[in-house]
Amino acid sequence: MFMRLKQKWWPRIAGAVFEFLGVTVGVLLIALGLDLFLVPNKIAAGGVSGLATVFHYLVGVPVGMTMLVLNAPLFIMGIYRLGLKFGFRSLYGTVSLSVAVDALVPYLPVVTRDPLLAGIFGGAMVGLGLGIVFRCRGTTGGTDLAAAVLRSYTGANVGQLLFLVDGMVVLAAGIAFRSWELAMYALITIFVSAWLVDLVQEGISYTKAFFIISEWTEDISRLVLNELNRGATALKARGMYTGVEREVLLVVVSRAEVIRLKDLVYQVDPKAFVILADVHEALGEGFRQYRHQKNSFK
């Protein structure tokens, strides 16, 4: 009985611990990005942290405490409109980020007073931290929660709502600080942060997808199977100009195999039409297996 319970509960406990550790690492990176780069240089890069930065310089209140106060009504609205959807990891991420931002300030120097460098490096650290938090299925509250609540009322696109909310924060910061240059630096920070979030979520492109249009798909697929030990999928297609139906081969390979596959294709058909595309992530046979924590705590 004990062994059965251990086998059942241990993966859930281990998965939950790993995810909480991941959220903690992400939160620390976000706090460092804010304290080392963004807040000292008055870069309010959207979101609750941007509003907190504005209030910090206008009223003198601590950034972390302001973030917690601003997030509290968002969480109440989120629970009311969406239920306990965001779980304990989100509550933990929001509270711990607010605490970390204020707790680290006395111990950290101001790395640079160049707003461009601060915007780029601060955005990179915040984006990296957010990406890790999201990968561990947590949030830090803020505009992603606000956008989800607004969507429940309006049905609008979340991405558009996020852009709208962040844009309003940047505009307010530009007016409050009487500097449109700082607002423009904040926009740079937002773009850098968003790019890092996507990079952490999707990964660096390490595989390539080939779409091969040829009259010799059978011969090409045989070489792919035998020479590269890769699979090939035949997709039915029809040329709109000629009206001719033919097969399009889809082959996914690693970067090291790109040249070999090109050689194989043009060895069979010098007139083949080939489209090469980046694949951010490939899961399954021949590539990395996805490890899903089915029973991790919410």
C-alpha positions in Angstrom: 0.0 0.0 0.0 2.8 2.4 0.9 4.6 1.7 -2.3 1.5 2.3 -4.4 0.9 5.6 -2.6 4.5 6.6 -3.1 4.4 5.9 -6.8 1.1 7.8 -7.1 2.1 10.9 -5.0 5.8 11.3 -5.5 5.7 12.5 -9.1 3.1 15.1 -8.1 5.2 16.3 -5.2 8.4 16.4 -7.2 6.7 18.2 -10.1 5.1 20.8 -7.8 8.5 21.4 -6.0 10.3 21.8 -9.4 7.7 24.3 -10.7 7.8 26.4 -7.5 11.6 26.5 -7.7 11.3 27.5 -11.3 8.9 30.3 -10.4 11.3 31.4 -7.7 14.2 31.7 -10.1 12.1 33.6 -12.6 10.9 36.0 -9.9 14.5 36.7 -8.8 15.5 37.5 -12.3 12.6 39.9 -12.8 13.4 41.6 -9.5 17.0 42.0 -10.5 16.1 43.4 -13.9 13.8 46.0 -12.2 16.2 46.9 -9.4 19.5 47.0 -11.3 18.3 48.6 -14.5 14.7 49.8 -15.0 13.6 51.5 -11.8 16.8 53.5 -11.2 16.6 54.9 -14.8 12.8 55.7 -14.7 12.0 53.1 -17.4 8.4 52.2 -16.9 8.1 49.4 -19.4 4.3 48.8 -19.1 2.4 46.6 -16.7 2.0 46.9 -13.0 5.8 47.3 -12.5 5.7 50.3 -14.9 2.9 51.9 -12.9 4.7 51.2 -9.7 7.8 52.9 -11.1 5.8 56.0 -11.9 4.2 56.1 -8.4 7.6 55.6 -6.8 9.0 58.7 -8.4 5.9 60.8 -8.0 4.9 59.8 -4.4 8.0 58.1 -3.1 6.3 54.7 -2.3 8.3 51.5 -2.6 7.9 49.8 -6.0 7.3 46.3 -4.6 4.6 47.4 -2.2 2.9 49.4 -4.9 2.9 46.3 -7.2 1.3 44.2 -4.5 -1.4 46.8 -3.8 -2.2 47.2 -7.6 -2.2 43.4 -8.1 -4.6 42.8 -5.2 -7.8 44.0 -6.9 -6.7 42.3 -10.1 -6.6 39.0 -8.3 -10.0 39.6 -6.7 -11.5 40.4 -10.1 -9.7 37.4 -11.6 -11.1 35.0 -9.0 -14.6 36.5 -9.4 -14.5 36.3 -13.2 -12.3 33.3 -13.9 -12.4 31.3 -10.7 -9.2 29.8 -9.2 -7.7 29.5 -12.6 -4.3 30.8 -11.9 -3.6 28.6 -8.9 -1.2 28.9 -6.0 1.9 29.3 -8.3 0.4 32.6 -9.6 -0.3 33.9 -6.1 3.1 32.8 -5.0 4.7 34.5 -8.0 2.9 37.8 -7.5 3.6 38.1 -3.8 7.2 36.9 -3.9 8.0 39.3 -6.8 6.7 42.3 -4.8 8.7 41.2 -1.7 11.9 40.5 -3.7 11.8 43.9 -5.5 11.8 45.8 -2.2 14.0 43.4 -0.3 16.9 43.5 -2.8 17.0 47.3 -3.3 19.4 48.1 -0.4 21.9 45.5 -1.5 22.1 46.2 -5.3 24.1 48.9 -7.0 22.9 50.9 -10.0 24.7 49.1 -12.9 24.3 51.9 -15.5 22.8 55.3 -16.0 22.6 54.9 -19.8 18.9 54.5 -20.4 19.5 52.5 -23.6 21.7 49.9 -21.9 19.3 49.8 -19.0 16.3 49.3 -21.3 18.0 46.5 -23.2 19.5 44.6 -20.3 16.6 45.2 -18.0 14.2 44.0 -20.6 16.3 40.9 -21.2 16.4 40.0 -17.5 12.7 40.6 -17.1 11.8 38.7 -20.2 14.0 35.7 -19.2 12.4 35.7 -15.8 8.9 35.9 -17.1 9.6 33.1 -19.6 10.8 30.8 -16.8 7.7 31.7 -14.7 5.4 31.0 -17.6 7.1 27.7 -18.4 6.5 26.6 -14.8 2.9 27.5 -15.3 2.9 30.5 -13.0 2.3 34.2 -13.4 3.4 37.4 -11.6 0.0 39.0 -11.9 0.1 42.3 -13.7 -1.2 43.0 -17.2 -1.5 39.3 -18.2 -4.1 38.9 -15.5 -5.7 42.3 -16.3 -6.0 41.3 -20.0 -7.6 38.0 -19.1 -10.2 39.8 -16.9 -10.9 42.4 -19.7 -11.3 39.6 -22.2 -13.9 37.9 -20.0 -15.9 41.2 -20.3 -15.2 42.1 -23.9 -14.1 38.9 -25.7 -11.3 40.9 -27.3 -7.9 39.4 -28.2 -5.6 39.0 -25.2 -2.5 40.1 -27.2 -4.3 43.3 -28.3 -5.4 44.0 -24.8 -1.9 43.5 -23.4 -0.5 45.9 -26.0 -3.3 48.5 -25.2 -2.7 48.3 -21.4 1.1 48.4 -21.7 0.9 51.3 -24.2 -1.3 53.3 -21.8 1.3 52.7 -19.0 4.1 53.9 -21.2 2.1 57.0 -22.3 1.4 57.8 -18.7 5.0 57.4 -17.8 6.1 59.8 -20.6 3.6 62.4 -19.3 4.5 61.9 -15.6 8.3 62.1 -16.2 7.9 64.8 -18.9 10.2 62.8 -21.2 9.1 61.1 -24.4 12.7 59.7 -24.7 12.1 57.6 -21.5 8.8 56.4 -23.1 10.6 55.3 -26.2 13.3 53.5 -24.1 10.4 51.8 -22.3 9.1 50.6 -25.7 12.5 49.1 -26.5 12.4 47.3 -23.1 8.9 45.9 -23.9 10.1 44.5 -27.3 13.2 43.0 -25.8 11.3 41.4 -22.9 8.6 40.0 -25.2 11.3 38.5 -27.5 13.0 36.8 -24.5 9.7 35.4 -23.2 9.0 33.9 -26.6 12.6 32.5 -26.8 12.3 30.8 -23.4 8.8 29.5 -24.3 9.5 28.2 -27.8 13.2 27.6 -27.6 16.0 28.4 -30.0 15.4 27.0 -33.5 17.4 23.8 -33.6 15.4 21.9 -36.2 14.4 22.6 -39.7 11.3 21.7 -41.7 11.6 20.9 -45.4 8.6 21.2 -47.7 9.6 19.4 -50.9 7.6 19.6 -54.1 8.7 17.1 -56.7 7.5 14.5 -59.2 9.9 12.0 -57.5 8.6 12.1 -53.9 8.7 8.3 -53.6 12.4 8.2 -54.4 13.2 11.1 -52.2 11.3 9.7 -49.2 13.1 6.4 -49.6 16.5 8.1 -49.4 15.3 10.1 -46.4 14.3 7.0 -44.6 17.4 5.0 -45.5 20.2 7.6 -45.6 19.0 10.0 -42.8 16.9 7.6 -40.8 14.2 10.3 -40.7 10.5 10.1 -41.3 8.7 11.8 -44.2 5.0 12.8 -44.5 3.3 13.1 -47.8 0.7 15.9 -48.0 -1.8 16.1 -50.8 -1.7 19.4 -52.6 -2.9 20.9 -55.9 -1.2 23.6 -57.9 -3.7 26.5 -58.4 -2.1 27.6 -61.7 -1.8 24.2 -63.4 -4.5 22.4 -61.5 -2.2 19.4 -61.2 -2.4 17.3 -58.0 0.8 16.1 -56.4 2.4 15.2 -53.1 4.4 17.6 -51.0 6.9 15.9 -48.6 7.3 17.3 -45.1 10.6 16.3 -43.5 11.9 17.6 -40.2 15.7 17.3 -39.6 18.3 18.7 -37.3 20.5 21.6 -38.4 23.4 19.3 -38.9 21.3 17.3 -41.5 20.2 20.3 -43.6 23.0 20.0 -46.2 22.7 16.2 -46.5 19.0 16.5 -47.1 19.5 19.1 -49.8 22.0 16.9 -51.5 19.7 13.9 -51.4 16.7 15.9 -52.8 18.7 17.5 -55.7 20.5 14.2 -56.4 17.1 12.7 -57.3 15.4 15.8 -58.8 17.4 18.8 -59.8 14.2 20.7 -60.5 12.6 20.1 -57.1 11.0 23.1 -55.3 12.1 23.2 -51.7 10.9 25.4 -48.8 13.1 25.5 -45.7 11.6 26.8 -42.5 12.7 27.1 -38.8 11.1 24.8 -36.3 11.3 26.2 -32.7 10.5 22.8 -31.2 10.0 19.3 -32.4 8.6 16.7 -30.0 8.2 13.0 -30.5 9.9 10.1 -32.3 13.5 11.0 -33.3 13.4 14.3 -31.3 13.0 15.4 -27.7 10.2 13.8 -25.7 7.7 16.0 -24.0 7.5 15.4 -20.2 4.1 16.4 -19.0 3.4 16.6 -15.3 -0.1 15.3 -15.4 -0.8 15.4 -11.7 1.2 18.5 -10.6 -0.5 20.7 -8.1 -2.5 23.7 -9.3 
